[in-house]
Amino acid sequence: MENRLDFVSIGEVMIQLNNITPGPLRYARYFETHVAGSEANVMVGLRKLGHRTGLITRVGNDEFGEMILRTLRGEDIDISHVRVMDEAPTGIYFVQRHFPIPGKSTVIYYRHGSAASHMGEDDVDEKYIKRASVLFLTGITPALSESCYRAVVKARGIALENGLDVVFDTNIRIKLWKSADNARSKLIPLISGSRIVLTNKEDLEILFPGKGVADAAKSLFDMGSEIVVVKKGEEGSELYSRDGRFFDEKAISIPFVEDVIGAGDAFDAAFLSILYRSRDLRMALRYANIAGALVATVRGDMEAQPSIKELEILGRYIKERMDYLR
């Protein structure tokens, strides 16, 4: 009998080329390579926190594809449903840090026609999805291509039909969707029925134009959601539950920011881990803020994602110095 999975996801994994020194890429001379991709980041983060995770994706039959496979194996992610393609390359992207806005990062993608963009319904195995308890989806993968959209639709359908929880991070990339109207029309049906929605103010404005955050959360409850988490970056995060509970948690102050990319994925992983372990909404939100802050202190999305022990150590450190966890 095949082993059960706690979480499974579908999404593109790429190679991140991160300029070692801050500033405009036109002057870059040296880059670090990292493996990254929103869904993969969350699966790795959850695995480090003790959960069994798997990923559906495609990579190119090239050196970067091999790097991704080695990294995912090293993190103990189930990659039995990762396909290697001869016909298309592994996607890559570049990161420009602290320019033109200090503390912020800019991303330049080279993913058009990548191996992962060729994913389709045949990549989604019903038996594999049914092995998991939770399906994690984002708004990125369905925007990559029409075949990717159909793959996500199929995965979501299998999950809902078989009683899995669906968690959806809106993660809207307008450049991929081409327009806010297109993003809205395609994503609303996908988000519907998701038990947990992870989002931000900007995405909610795209999905529910003219509505405030609280009213947008109510709209998501009408679509079947039970928990809506709004990530606010430097302002922290807030949570709305269908039973009327509301939490607003401040961000963690960190001495420096190296690269904010990947912080939201670390947030997702820690939030889901604590929530499914303890059912404590406030604690899940607090530790998610901690994990997100930690990842922002390094280059790369996966490297500083904490284990449960490391999350607890940092939590105690913060508790001794501030009222955050009291």
KAHUZI-V137963 format. One record per residue. N is the residue number from 1. D_CENTER is the distance of its C-alpha to the mean C-alpha in Angstrom with 1 decimal. Layout:
BEGIN
N&D_CENTER ; N&D_CENTER
END
This chain:
BEGIN
1&29.6 ; 2&26.0 ; 3&23.9 ; 4&21.6 ; 5&17.8 ; 6&16.0 ; 7&12.6 ; 8&12.2 ; 9&9.8 ; 10&10.8 ; 11&9.6 ; 12&11.0 ; 13&11.4 ; 14&13.5 ; 15&15.7 ; 16&15.3 ; 17&18.7 ; 18&18.8 ; 19&22.2 ; 20&23.8 ; 21&25.6 ; 22&24.4 ; 23&25.8 ; 24&26.2 ; 25&25.3 ; 26&28.9 ; 27&30.2 ; 28&27.7 ; 29&29.5 ; 30&27.1 ; 31&23.5 ; 32&21.4 ; 33&19.3 ; 34&15.9 ; 35&13.7 ; 36&10.1 ; 37&7.6 ; 38&3.9 ; 39&4.8 ; 40&7.4 ; 41&6.2 ; 42&5.1 ; 43&8.3 ; 44&10.2 ; 45&9.5 ; 46&10.8 ; 47&13.5 ; 48&14.7 ; 49&15.1 ; 50&17.3 ; 51&15.6 ; 52&16.3 ; 53&13.5 ; 54&13.9 ; 55&12.4 ; 56&14.2 ; 57&14.5 ; 58&17.4 ; 59&18.4 ; 60&21.7 ; 61&24.8 ; 62&24.8 ; 63&24.5 ; 64&20.9 ; 65&20.1 ; 66&22.0 ; 67&20.2 ; 68&16.8 ; 69&18.7 ; 70&20.3 ; 71&17.3 ; 72&15.5 ; 73&19.0 ; 74&19.4 ; 75&16.4 ; 76&17.9 ; 77&15.3 ; 78&17.2 ; 79&17.5 ; 80&20.5 ; 81&18.9 ; 82&18.0 ; 83&20.7 ; 84&22.4 ; 85&24.0 ; 86&27.2 ; 87&27.1 ; 88&24.0 ; 89&22.4 ; 90&19.1 ; 91&17.1 ; 92&17.2 ; 93&16.4 ; 94&18.2 ; 95&17.3 ; 96&20.0 ; 97&20.0 ; 98&22.1 ; 99&23.8 ; 100&25.0 ; 101&23.4 ; 102&23.6 ; 103&20.5 ; 104&18.2 ; 105&16.8 ; 106&17.3 ; 107&15.7 ; 108&18.0 ; 109&16.9 ; 110&19.2 ; 111&17.5 ; 112&20.1 ; 113&21.6 ; 114&19.4 ; 115&19.5 ; 116&16.2 ; 117&17.4 ; 118&20.2 ; 119&18.3 ; 120&20.2 ; 121&21.3 ; 122&23.2 ; 123&20.0 ; 124&19.2 ; 125&21.5 ; 126&22.3 ; 127&23.5 ; 128&20.3 ; 129&18.2 ; 130&20.9 ; 131&20.7 ; 132&17.5 ; 133&17.5 ; 134&14.0 ; 135&12.2 ; 136&8.4 ; 137&8.1 ; 138&6.7 ; 139&9.5 ; 140&9.3 ; 141&10.8 ; 142&13.7 ; 143&14.6 ; 144&15.4 ; 145&18.6 ; 146&20.6 ; 147&20.5 ; 148&16.7 ; 149&17.0 ; 150&19.6 ; 151&17.6 ; 152&14.8 ; 153&17.8 ; 154&19.5 ; 155&16.7 ; 156&16.3 ; 157&20.1 ; 158&20.6 ; 159&18.3 ; 160&20.1 ; 161&23.4 ; 162&23.1 ; 163&21.9 ; 164&18.4 ; 165&16.1 ; 166&13.5 ; 167&10.3 ; 168&9.0 ; 169&6.5 ; 170&9.1 ; 171&7.7 ; 172&11.3 ; 173&12.8 ; 174&16.5 ; 175&17.7 ; 176&16.3 ; 177&17.6 ; 178&20.8 ; 179&21.5 ; 180&20.3 ; 181&22.6 ; 182&21.1 ; 183&17.5 ; 184&19.0 ; 185&21.2 ; 186&18.7 ; 187&15.8 ; 188&18.1 ; 189&19.3 ; 190&15.9 ; 191&14.7 ; 192&18.2 ; 193&18.5 ; 194&15.1 ; 195&15.9 ; 196&13.1 ; 197&11.6 ; 198&9.1 ; 199&10.3 ; 200&12.6 ; 201&16.3 ; 202&16.2 ; 203&14.2 ; 204&16.6 ; 205&19.5 ; 206&18.6 ; 207&18.3 ; 208&21.2 ; 209&23.5 ; 210&25.9 ; 211&24.5 ; 212&23.7 ; 213&20.6 ; 214&22.6 ; 215&24.0 ; 216&20.7 ; 217&19.6 ; 218&22.9 ; 219&22.3 ; 220&19.1 ; 221&21.3 ; 222&23.8 ; 223&21.4 ; 224&21.0 ; 225&18.1 ; 226&19.1 ; 227&16.6 ; 228&15.0 ; 229&13.1 ; 230&13.5 ; 231&12.0 ; 232&14.9 ; 233&14.3 ; 234&17.8 ; 235&19.1 ; 236&16.9 ; 237&15.5 ; 238&17.3 ; 239&17.2 ; 240&19.4 ; 241&20.6 ; 242&22.8 ; 243&25.5 ; 244&25.9 ; 245&24.3 ; 246&22.7 ; 247&21.3 ; 248&20.9 ; 249&19.9 ; 250&20.6 ; 251&18.5 ; 252&19.5 ; 253&22.0 ; 254&21.5 ; 255&24.4 ; 256&22.6 ; 257&19.5 ; 258&19.0 ; 259&15.7 ; 260&13.2 ; 261&10.6 ; 262&7.7 ; 263&9.0 ; 264&6.6 ; 265&3.9 ; 266&7.5 ; 267&8.4 ; 268&6.3 ; 269&7.8 ; 270&11.0 ; 271&11.4 ; 272&11.1 ; 273&13.3 ; 274&15.9 ; 275&16.0 ; 276&16.8 ; 277&19.1 ; 278&21.1 ; 279&20.4 ; 280&20.9 ; 281&18.8 ; 282&20.1 ; 283&19.5 ; 284&15.9 ; 285&15.4 ; 286&17.5 ; 287&16.0 ; 288&12.4 ; 289&14.2 ; 290&15.8 ; 291&12.9 ; 292&11.3 ; 293&14.9 ; 294&15.5 ; 295&13.0 ; 296&14.4 ; 297&17.8 ; 298&17.3 ; 299&16.6 ; 300&13.9 ; 301&10.3 ; 302&11.2 ; 303&14.8 ; 304&14.9 ; 305&12.4 ; 306&15.1 ; 307&17.0 ; 308&18.3 ; 309&21.6 ; 310&20.2 ; 311&18.3 ; 312&21.7 ; 313&23.6 ; 314&21.7 ; 315&22.0 ; 316&25.8 ; 317&26.2 ; 318&24.8 ; 319&26.8 ; 320&30.0 ; 321&29.6 ; 322&28.5 ; 323&28.4 ; 324&24.7 ; 325&24.5 ; 326&28.1
END
